[in-house]
Amino acid sequence: MEKTIVEDELVYINKTKFGIRFPITLLSVPFFSNLYSPLIQLPYFRIPKFSGINHNHLIAFNTPGLNDLPIDKKPILVKRCVGLPGDNLQIQNKKVFINQKEIENPVNIQHNYRITTNGCDSMLFTTETIRKYGITQINLVAEIGVYDLPLTKKNAQKLKTEPYIMNLRKKEVIKGNGFNTIFPQSGYFHWNKDYFGAVSIPKKGATVSLNHKNIYLYKKIIEIYESNFFEIKQNKIFINNSETQTYTFKKNYYFVLDDNRDNANDSRHWGFLPEDHIIGGIF
């Protein structure tokens, strides 16, 4: 969330905005997140009724996955919510579409840019340049003066005017070039961080038809987040030992992105965010 949240900045989480989540791990020492016993785990409960999250809200949540830890003892992340339960989400050439409509990017969103200098590389590393353009990372690509660095659109436009910059372009991934680090980590989907979806975000009470392709989108939800026994036998899908071709979601889910889009650990990598992992809002 670099540029939106500044390094070493103190961030306050409003736990009441979306409803107070009751403690899940009862046997724990206050203010010491690593001192607890998992022997007593309460079901997820939140009051008042869970609501209030809108598109582009900054939210704090416990990191999904890490299944060896109780929900409320997982590390805390802050990301931007772009997709709500029931939304259709798609990313095309870095642009985010919700229900077929492009959403506006945050002011401080960053992407990776590739620059080529005229040989005066030292100008790029001066304290004045780093401060002026908010540079926090410079990666050498080639000895001939080629670098990659994350920049906001505004800073990229300004840096391009410097006399020692010969070329500056936003880095992009080609459509169809899939990566095994991108959710749902299946050969059926050739998604990457710049081209993702289209995908429907699961909503409580909604029923989805299951097949041998889309099951990889929902396997983690069915098996881990909603605690069912799941298996595939003889090309048939079984949930709790019953063959089925559908599944009805028990929880709401969200899709979150980092404002530092090309250097992120967000829903493009680990999938949908369960509502019971959400702690509160950042305002």
C-alpha positions in Angstrom: 0.0 0.0 0.0 3.0 2.2 -0.4 2.2 5.9 -1.1 -1.3 5.4 0.3 0.1 4.3 3.7 3.5 5.8 4.4 6.3 3.6 6.0 6.3 3.9 9.8 2.9 5.7 9.7 0.6 4.8 12.6 -2.6 3.4 11.2 -5.9 3.3 13.2 -8.4 0.5 12.6 -12.0 1.3 13.1 -13.4 -2.0 14.3 -17.0 -0.6 14.8 -17.6 0.6 11.2 -18.4 -2.8 9.8 -19.6 -4.3 13.1 -17.4 -5.5 16.0 -16.0 -9.0 15.5 -16.1 -11.0 18.7 -12.9 -12.8 19.8 -12.5 -16.2 18.3 -9.5 -17.4 20.3 -10.5 -17.0 24.0 -7.3 -18.2 25.7 -5.0 -15.4 24.7 -3.0 -12.6 26.4 -4.1 -9.1 25.4 -1.6 -7.1 23.4 0.6 -10.2 22.8 -0.7 -11.8 19.5 1.7 -14.7 19.8 0.7 -15.7 23.3 -2.5 -17.8 23.1 -3.9 -21.4 23.2 -6.1 -22.7 20.4 -7.9 -25.1 22.8 -11.1 -22.9 22.9 -12.3 -21.5 19.5 -15.6 -19.7 19.3 -17.6 -19.5 16.0 -17.4 -16.3 14.0 -19.9 -13.7 15.3 -20.2 -10.0 14.6 -22.5 -7.2 16.0 -24.2 -5.2 14.8 -25.1 -6.8 11.5 -22.0 -7.0 9.2 -22.4 -4.3 6.5 -21.0 -1.0 5.3 -18.1 -2.1 3.1 -18.1 -0.3 -0.3 -15.9 -0.2 -3.3 -12.5 1.4 -2.7 -12.7 1.2 1.1 -9.4 0.5 2.8 -9.9 -2.5 5.1 -7.8 -4.3 7.6 -8.0 -8.1 7.8 -6.3 -11.2 9.0 -4.3 -12.9 6.2 -6.3 -15.6 4.5 -4.6 -19.0 4.3 -2.1 -19.9 7.0 -4.4 -22.6 8.1 -2.3 -23.6 11.1 -3.2 -20.4 12.9 -6.6 -19.3 14.4 -8.3 -16.6 12.3 -7.8 -13.8 14.7 -4.1 -14.7 15.2 -3.1 -14.4 11.6 -0.9 -11.4 10.5 -2.9 -8.3 9.7 -2.9 -6.8 6.2 -4.4 -3.6 4.8 -5.7 -3.5 1.2 -8.3 -1.8 -0.9 -11.6 -3.5 -1.4 -12.5 -3.4 -5.1 -15.0 -6.3 -5.3 -18.1 -7.0 -3.2 -20.1 -10.2 -2.7 -22.0 -11.0 -6.0 -19.9 -8.6 -8.1 -18.4 -9.7 -11.4 -14.7 -8.7 -11.5 -12.3 -8.5 -14.4 -8.8 -7.0 -14.8 -7.9 -6.1 -18.4 -4.5 -4.4 -19.1 -4.3 -3.3 -15.4 -7.7 -1.7 -15.6 -10.3 -3.0 -13.0 -13.9 -3.6 -14.2 -16.7 -4.3 -11.8 -19.9 -5.5 -13.4 -18.5 -4.5 -16.8 -17.8 -0.9 -15.6 -14.3 0.4 -15.2 -13.6 1.7 -11.7 -11.5 4.8 -11.0 -8.0 4.2 -9.8 -6.8 5.7 -6.4 -4.7 8.8 -6.8 -1.6 7.2 -5.3 -1.8 3.9 -7.2 1.7 2.7 -8.3 2.8 0.6 -11.2 6.2 -0.6 -12.3 8.0 1.5 -15.0 11.0 0.6 -17.0 13.4 3.5 -17.7 16.5 3.9 -19.8 19.0 6.6 -19.0 21.5 8.3 -21.3 24.4 7.0 -19.1 24.1 9.6 -16.4 22.8 6.9 -13.9 24.1 8.8 -10.9 21.4 11.4 -11.4 18.8 8.8 -10.7 20.3 8.0 -7.3 20.7 11.5 -5.9 18.8 12.3 -2.6 17.0 15.1 -4.5 15.7 12.8 -7.2 14.6 10.0 -4.8 12.7 12.5 -2.7 11.2 14.5 -5.6 9.7 11.4 -7.3 9.0 9.3 -4.2 11.3 6.6 -5.3 11.6 3.7 -2.8 13.0 0.9 -5.0 15.3 0.8 -8.0 16.0 -2.5 -9.7 18.9 -2.8 -12.2 17.8 -4.6 -15.3 20.9 -4.1 -17.5 24.3 -2.5 -17.1 23.6 -0.1 -20.0 21.3 2.0 -17.8 18.0 0.1 -17.7 16.1 0.1 -14.5 12.6 -0.9 -13.1 11.0 1.1 -10.4 7.5 1.6 -9.0 6.0 5.1 -9.6 2.7 6.9 -9.5 1.4 8.1 -12.9 2.1 11.7 -11.9 5.7 11.0 -10.8 6.3 8.9 -13.9 5.2 11.8 -16.2 7.5 14.2 -14.3 10.5 11.9 -14.3 10.1 11.4 -18.1 10.9 15.1 -18.7 14.3 14.8 -17.0 17.1 15.2 -19.6 18.9 12.0 -18.5 15.9 9.8 -19.2 15.9 8.5 -22.7 12.8 6.2 -22.4 10.2 5.5 -19.8 7.3 3.0 -20.2 4.8 1.2 -17.9 5.6 -2.5 -17.7 2.8 -4.8 -18.8 2.3 -8.5 -18.9 0.9 -10.1 -22.1 -2.6 -11.5 -22.0 -2.6 -15.3 -21.8 0.8 -15.5 -20.1 -0.3 -17.2 -16.9 1.7 -17.6 -13.8 1.5 -20.3 -11.1 1.6 -17.6 -8.4 -1.7 -16.3 -9.6 -5.0 -17.6 -8.1 -6.4 -20.2 -8.5 -3.0 -21.7 -9.4 -4.6 -24.1 -12.0 -3.6 -24.9 -15.5 -7.2 -24.2 -16.6 -6.7 -20.5 -16.1 -4.1 -18.4 -17.9 -4.5 -15.4 -15.6 -1.8 -12.9 -14.5 -1.7 -9.7 -12.4 -2.6 -7.5 -15.5 -5.3 -9.9 -17.0 -7.5 -11.6 -14.4 -11.0 -13.0 -14.6 -13.8 -12.5 -15.3 -14.9 -14.1 -12.1 -18.0 -13.8 -9.9 -17.2 -13.0 -6.2 -19.1 -15.5 -4.0 -22.1 -14.2 -2.0 -23.8 -15.8 1.0 -26.8 -17.9 -0.2 -25.8 -17.9 -3.8 -25.5 -21.3 -5.5 -22.9 -22.1 -8.1 -22.7 -25.0 -10.6 -19.5 -26.9 -10.2 -17.4 -28.5 -12.9 -13.8 -29.7 -13.2 -12.6 -26.2 -14.2 -14.2 -23.8 -11.9 -13.9 -26.1 -8.8 -10.4 -24.7 -8.4 -11.9 -21.2 -7.9 -14.0 -22.5 -5.0 -12.1 -25.4 -3.5 -10.4 -23.4 -0.8 -13.8 -21.9 0.2 -15.6 -25.2 0.3 -12.8 -27.1 2.1 -11.1 -24.6 4.3 -13.2 -21.4 4.9 -16.5 -23.3 5.1 -15.2 -26.5 6.7 -16.5 -29.2 4.4 -14.9 -32.5 3.4 -14.1 -32.2 -0.3 -12.7 -34.7 -2.8 -12.8 -35.7 -6.4 -13.3 -39.4 -7.2 -13.6 -40.9 -10.6 -14.1 -37.4 -12.1 -17.0 -36.8 -9.8 -17.2 -34.1 -7.1 -18.0 -35.1 -3.5 -18.8 -32.7 -0.7 -19.2 -34.3 2.8 -19.3 -37.7 1.0 -22.2 -36.8 -1.2 -21.8 -36.4 -5.0 -22.9 -33.0 -6.1 -22.8 -30.6 -9.0 -23.6 -27.4 -7.1 -22.6 -25.6 -3.9 -24.3 -22.9 -1.9 -22.0 -20.4 -0.1 -22.3 -20.0 3.6 -20.4 -16.7 3.8 -19.8 -13.5 1.9 -16.4 -12.9 0.2 -14.5 -9.9 -1.1 -11.8 -9.1 -3.5 -8.9 -6.8 -2.5 -6.0 -5.1 -4.3 -2.9 -3.4 -3.2 -2.3 0.2 -4.4 1.2 -0.8 -5.2 -0.3 -3.0 -7.9 2.8 -4.6 -9.4 4.5 -5.5 -6.1 1.6 -6.9 -4.2 0.3 -9.8 -2.1 -3.5 -9.5 -2.7 -6.5 -11.4 -4.0 -4.8 -12.0 -7.3 -2.5 -14.3 -5.5 -4.5 -15.9 -2.7 -8.1 -15.5 -3.9 -11.3 -14.4 -2.2 -11.3 -12.7 1.3 -13.8 -14.3 3.7 -15.9 -11.9 5.8 -14.9 -13.5 9.0 -11.2 -12.4 8.4 -12.2 -8.7 8.2 -11.3 -6.7 11.3 -12.3 -3.1 10.4 -11.8 -0.1 8.2 -9.0 2.4 7.7 -10.4 5.9 7.6 
